[in-house]
Amino acid sequence: MRTKPDNLAHARDGLTRRGFLVAGSLSAAGLTLADLLRAEDAAGIRASRKAVVNIHLDGGPSHLDMIDLKPDAPAEIRGEFSPIATRVPGCSISELLPKLAAIADKFVFIRSLVGSVGAHDAFQCQSGFSEKDEKSIGGRPALGSVIAKLRGSLRDTAPSFVDLMQGRPFVRNSARPGFLGPSFQPFRPDISKMFSRPLEEGMKRELAARGADHATSLTLLDGLSIDGLQDRMSLLNGFDRFRRDVDASGMMRAMDGFTQQAAGILTSGRFAAALDLSQEDPRVMARYSLPESSIVDPEGTSEGAAWPKKLLLARRLIEAGVRSVSLSLSDFDTHSGNFSRLRRILPLLYHGLEAFMTDLVERDLVDDVSIVAWGEFGRTPTIDAKTAGRHHWPSVGMALLAGGGMRTGQVIGQTDRQAGMAVSRPVTYQDVLATLYHNLGIDLDVTRLTDPSGRPQFLLNSGEPLREVV
């Protein structure tokens, strides 16, 4: 567990900013950490704005068919793919990832991700915690919601956190504000017309059982002008004033803030323009494009050839001011046809990552944007002879890191001869999240969040930034 530092550093002429930020608040003048950050931003003294792109490999990626191949293992373990060399000496990855091999020096390959709770959702990848952790007070907030709390402002013309995940039902419901409350929920624009990822009937029932619509409308209703929107907001503000006065929970105030920000985002047009890929340079669009005929999925659960453009959308959102973007790539739930499915999915991943990294380098964004690609768990070392699939394997998994000013071009961790257990340098989900927070300039030792009961909460309770990369 994290503990409060015994001594905070002091500057020669007084308490430093680091020492001043204790328990997420500033005792003098009653300012919160978010207040200070906004004041610094207004004064022009804030550090360069950092961002995170969190790519969820929906379903649980097969680590030993992607970045931890075991060519000397028996056939029932090693599978159908051969390893290929990369630009990182001594590092080989799957033959299905050639473009990733060519730019491997821009990535960190984590082969020893441990601590999975074994749940078929993206919650642990979003927050570092189990969905059940602190559930009685709303649960733990996603990293993007924390960024919205610490770095966001009602004056922003783009939301701090945008959730584009279209994966399995519980993946679509994983990016939550937790105990921070509804004003820090992610914006979920409806991207289904751009990227088709329909749910199977069983998955639809799973999602419906949650009883919520996981999309935030970011367009004005037909016939409603911006002036009309503002008039209606004024009317609603007047009507609800008495309810705010008697609302002891603060929920009304939270929703007021979220509504105000949503209206500002709608009326600015900046965010809507970022979502419009038709405004992108055709040459850049071509870089992210794949022919539709290259991806054929008889099961209908995998992404289509347009998937790499989700990363282009993420880049445009970041340039518009978004600080955290979550998206998904389906469907790694390869209980059957593991190898045939990966032959369809992995070209999407390597093409998208190569285009995205090239784009970030050309735009001088690569040191500001941290990228992580991972899933909820790994896959069984042994192949199911009946289904040609691999099943859930929470014991060990994989992750890819890039950008964010990290020291890339290295492999972290090692598994046993069957890729079933980590035998060196185990890395937890919270370690990865701690690294992302570090890249964002958020100090885990001094930053706290206040939960609804008034208790200060650490952002993470055990993770440490990966010393190899920061």
N, C-alpha and C positions, 0 to 999 in steps of 0.2 A: 504494500500500500504506500502511496505517496504520503509524505509528511511535510509539514510546514518548515521551511528553512529556518535554522536557528538564527542566522545572521544574514541580513540583506545588505548587498553592497552599497556603500555610500560614496558619493562623489566628493571631491576635495572641498567643495563649497556647499555641501548639503546632500540630502537624500536624493538618490538617482530615481529616474522614472521606473526602473526595474524594482527598486525597493519600495516605491510608492504604490505599486499594484499588488495588493494583498487581498485575498478573498474576493477578487473580482470587483472591488469597489475602492473608491478613494475617500477616506474619512473626511478629509478637508472639503468643505463646500458641498458634501453629499453627492459628488459626481460619480457616475458609474464608469466602468472601463470603456463602454461603448461611447459615453459622452466625451471622454478624453480623446478617443480615436477620431471621432467626428470633428472635435475642435482642432486636432492636429491637421486633419485633412483640409479644413477651411483655412487654416493658417499656412498651408503649403509646406508643412514640415513632415508630412507623413512619408514613410518609406514607399518605394515603388509597390504598386498593387500586385499581389501574387494571386494565383488561382490554382485550382485542382480540377482535373478531369478524372473521374472515377468510373472505370469501365468494368461492368459486372459481366463475367463470362457465365451466363445464366445456365444453371443446371449442374454445375460442378465439372470443371475442365479436367481432362485426363492428363495429369502431369507427366506420366511416363510415355505418352505418345506425343508430347509437345516439346518440353525442355529438359526432361530427365530420362532419356532413353537408356534401356539396358540391353544392348545388342548381344551380350554374352549370356543372358538369362535363357531359360528354357522357352520353347516356342509359345507355350501357353501363357507366358508372362510378357515376353518381349514384343509380341504383336507383329504387325505387318510393315511398319515403317522403319527406314534406316536413318541413322544419324548423318548429318552433314556438318562440315567445319564452318566456323563463323569467324568474324574479324577479331574475336577475343581469343587469344591463344589458349588452347586446351579446352575450349568450350564448344560443344557440339549440340545441335538441336535437331528437331525433326526435319526430314526432307520436304515436308509440306509447308515449311516456313522459310523459303529461300530469301525473300526480301528482308525478313527479320534477321536472317543470318548475315546479310550484307551490311546491315547497320547495327549489328550487335554491340558495337562500341558505344552506342548511345543508350544502352539499356543495362539494367541490373536484373539478373536472373536469380530469383529466390527459389531454391529447390527444397526448402525445409520449412514450409509454412505449417505451423501446428496450432492446436488449440481450437479447432473447429467445434462448434456446438452441434453440428450435424443437421442443421435446419435448412429446408429447401426455400430459402429466401435470401435477400441481400442485406438483411439487417446488420449482421456482424461486420460485413464489408463497409457499411455506411457509418457505423458508430463505434465498432470495436467491442461491443457488448452483445450478450444474448438479448433477445426480445423480452425475456422475463425479468431482466435486471431492472430494479426500481419500478416495476410495473405498477405498484400501488400508487405511485405519484405521477404516472404518465409515461414511464419508461425513459430510457436514455436518448438524448438527441443525436441525430445524425451530424456528421462533421459539417455538412453544408449549413445546417440550422445553427450550429455554433458560430460559424463564420457570419451568418446573417445577424446573430445577436451581438457579436463583438465588433464587426466591421460595417454593418449595414446602417442605413439612415432612411427615414421617411422621405428625404429629399432625393434619393437615388432615382434615376430614370431607368434603371434595370434592376431586377431582383438580385439579391446576393446569391441565391441558390435556385437552380433550375433542375428539375428532375425529368429526364427523357426516357426513363426505363420502361420497356415494353415487354419484359420477360414473363416468366410464370406469374400466376396471380399474386403470390406472396412477395415476389420481387417487386411488383408494381405497387405494393403497399409497404415498402421497406424504408423509404426515406422520410422519416418522421421527425417532428420537432420535440417529441417526448415531453419532459416536464417543463421545457421552455414555453410551451403553449402555442396556440394557433397563429399568432402573429409572426412566428418564425418557421412556419411550414414552407416547403419548397413550392415554387410555381411549377405547375404541370401543364404545359401547353399541349393541346391535342395535335399530335404529329402523325396521326394514323393515315391521313391522306398522302403524306410524303413517304411514310415508311409503314408498310403493311406488316403487322404481326398479330394476326387474329388468334384468339385463344380456342383451344379445343373445347368441346361442350363440357367435359368434366372440369376443366380449368375455369370456365365461366361460372359454374356453380360454386366453386371454391371462392372465387372473388366476390360473387353476389352475397355469399354468407357473411362477408365482412360488413355489408350494409353501408357502403360509402362509394361515392363517385370519385375516382382518383384522377380527376382532371380539373384544372382551373381555367375558366374561360378567359381568354385574353383578346377577345374581339367584342365590339359594341353590338348590341342587339339591333336588328333591322329597324330603321325608323328612329333610332335614338341618336341624336347628335351629341357632340362633346358638350355643348351648352346645356342640353337636356340632362346629360349625366351629372354635370356640376349642380344643376338645380335640384335634381333628385337627391344628391348627396346632402345638400343643405337642408332639404326637407327632412331626410332621415336623421340627420344630426340633431335637429331641433326636437323631433319626435322621441328620440332615444335618450335625450339628456337626462330625464328623470330616472331612467333605468340605470344609467352609468353612476348616478349619485348613490344609488342603493345597492350597487353590485359589489359586495364585499370581496368576491373572488378575484376581481380585476379582469374577468373574461371579456366584458364589454369593451374595456379600454384596449385590450389586446386586439380584438377584432376591429375596432375603430382604426388602429394603426395599420393593420394589414389592408383594410379597405382603402385607406388614404393612399398607401403606397401603390396598391393596384390601380387606382384611378390615375395616379401620377404616371405610372408606367404606360397605361393606355393612351393618355393624352400626349405624352412626349413623342411617341412614334418610333423612338430609337430601338426599343426592344422588338417591336413588330418588324422593323426593317431587318434586324439581325436574323429573324426567323424566315425571311424571304430569300431563299437560295437563288431565285431568278435574278437577284441583284449582284450576284457574285461574278467575278471575271470568268468568262467561259474557259479560259486556259486553265484556271485553277479547278473549275468544275471537272474538266477532263481528267485532271490528275487523280481525282477521287473516284472516277467512274469505272465501272466494270460492265461488260456486256451481260444483259439479262440471261442469255443462253448459257453463261458459264456457271450459273448456280441453279440447279434443279433439285427440288426437295419433294419427293413423293409424299412424305408424311405431313408436310405443310406446317411444321413447327419451327423451322429454321428461318433466319433472316434472308431477305432477297439481296440481289446484287447492288441495291441502293445503299446497303448498310454503311459503307465507308463515308458516305456523305453525312452521317450522324456526327462524325468527328469534325467535318467541315462546319457543321452547324454549331458544334461546341466552340470551335475557334471564333466564329462570328459572334457568338454570345459573349465570350470572354472579352473580345474587343469592344463590345457594347457596354461592358461594365460588370458582367456576371462574374462572381468569384468562385463558384463551385458548380460543376455540371456533372450529373450522374447519367449514365446511359448503359444500355445492355446489349449483349450479343447472344442470341439464342441459336441453337438449343444444344447445350453440352450434356444434357441428361441422357447419356448414351447407354442405357440398359440393354439396348439391342442395336445391332448395326453400328457399333462404335467406330469402326474404321471407315465405312462408307459415309457416315455422317461427318466425320472429321475432314474427309476429302472435300466436302462441300463447304464446311464452316471455316476452316483455317485459311483458305485463300482470302476470305473477307477480312479476317483479322490482320494478316500480314500486309495486305494491300492498303487497308485503312491506316495502320500504324506507320507504314513507310510514307504515305502521302501526308499524314498529319505531322510527323517529325520534320519532313522537308519544308512544309508550310511554316511551322514554328521557327525553324532556323532562319528561313528567308525573311521573316517578319521580326526577327530579333526578340522573339517571345520565349524561346526554349528555356532560358534560365528562370523565367518567372512562372511558367506553367508546369506544375508537377502532374505526372501521369501515373496511374496505377491500373493494372489489369489483373483481375483475380476472380475467384468464385467462392462458393460456400464450402467446398471441400474438394478432395481429389477423387480418384477412381481406383478401384481394386486392382492390385497387381495381376491377379489371375483373371483370364478372359473366360466368360461364361460360354462353354462349348455349345450350348443349345441356342443362345441368342446372338453370339458373336459380340457381346457387349461387356462393358465393365460397370460395376455397381458403385454405390456410394462408399467413400473411404475417408472418414473424418480424421484419420490418424496423421496424414500428411498431405499437403497440396503444394501449389505453386503460386507465384506472383511475379509480375513484371513491373519494374519501376523505370521511369525516364524523366528527363527534364528537371526543372526545379533547382538548377544549380548543383545537382548531385554529382558525385564521382561515379560515373557510369563505366561500362565496359568490364564488368566483373560478375562472377558467380558467387552467391552466398548460400552456404549450407550444402549438405550431402546426405543422401539416403543410403540405405543398405542395398544389397545386391538385387533385391526385388522391388525397390522403390516403395517399400511398405512402411518404413519408419525413418525418421530423421536420426542420423548417427553423429552429426556435427552441426553446430551453430543453428539450433532451432530458433525460428523467428515466429512471433505471435502476431495475430491480427492487430493487437494494440501497439506492437512495435512499429508496424507499417503505418498505422494512423499517427503515432507519435512522430514519425519521420515527416509525414505530410504537414502536421501542425508546425513542426520546426521549420520546414520550408516556407510556411506562410508567415513566419516571424512571430508565432504565438508561443509564449513561454509556458510550458506545462507546469513548472515549479511554482509559479506565482499566480497563474490565472485560475479563477474559480467561477463557477456558475451557482446562482442561488436557486434552490429548488422550492416548490410551493410551501414546504414546511419551514422555510427560512434557513435551511442548512446550506453551508457552502459545499459545493461538489467539485472535485477534480474533473478535468475533461476526460482523463483516463486514470485507471487506478493501478496499472502496473507497467505499461509499455514505456520503452525508452527509444529515442531516435537511433537508427542503425548507425553505429559508429563508423562502419566501413564507407558510408556514402555521404554523410553530412560534414 
